Amino acid sequence: MSGLIITVAQQKGGSGKTTVAAHLAVAFALAGKSVGILDVDPQGSLGEWFERREATLGEDDVGLVFRTASGWGARREAKQLARDHDIVVVDTPPKSDLEIRPAIEMADLVAVPVQPTPVDLWATAPTLAMAAKEGTASLIVINRALSRALLTAEMVTAAGELGHAVAQTHLGNRVAYPQSMGEGRTVLETAPGGLAAEEVEALAREILKQAGRR
């Protein structure tokens, strides 16, 4: 059986895609999975994070295999990674149907990060529609959530009304996430056992369950 391909996609910029992709990849790796990451975003943010990770941890201790691709070449690269790894996490660019469509088409599951605001939720519709058109399962992930904010609760309800699955696990609006990314690491490594790390671990488990893998 080939590896599971998880594509992190959201056509609205600023949703935190790269942070979510990096954290999921490390969570899967720390859970004992072999993980490949694929950056199809021309901005290369995931690649920059990976290079910083190599500088911080050493090339032999990054725990992940990194590749880049563009356009329809992403499908070939992802499938090659999936032959050799348990899980492949794909980071995509915003606003580009040409780059996003192949990454969604080849995925087993599309994780769609959404900040809990009406504008962000409205802007999510094209990504969800693309996943539905390609016949790919999707999971809305509430990102940068404020735990006590009424707006967050309202947006969770509204997201569920879109007719797509919504992750029960929300990622909080925590400084620990960008801080860890700046070091080429994740909160799972900089603050293991903390609330942010618990969120990521729970989301990773939920995504595997949603994709039919344990």
ABEGO torsion letter per residue (X at the ends): XBBBBBBBBBABBGAGAAAAAAAAAAAAAAAGBBBBBBBABAAGAAAAAAAAAAAAAEAAAAGBBBBBBBEAAAAAAAAAAAAABABBBBBBBBGBAAAAAAAAAABABBBBBBBBBAAAAAAAAAAAAAAAAAGBBBBBBBBGBBAABAAAAAAAAAAAAAGBBBBABBBBBBAAAAAAAAAGBBAAAABBGBAAAAAAAAAAAAAAAAAGBX
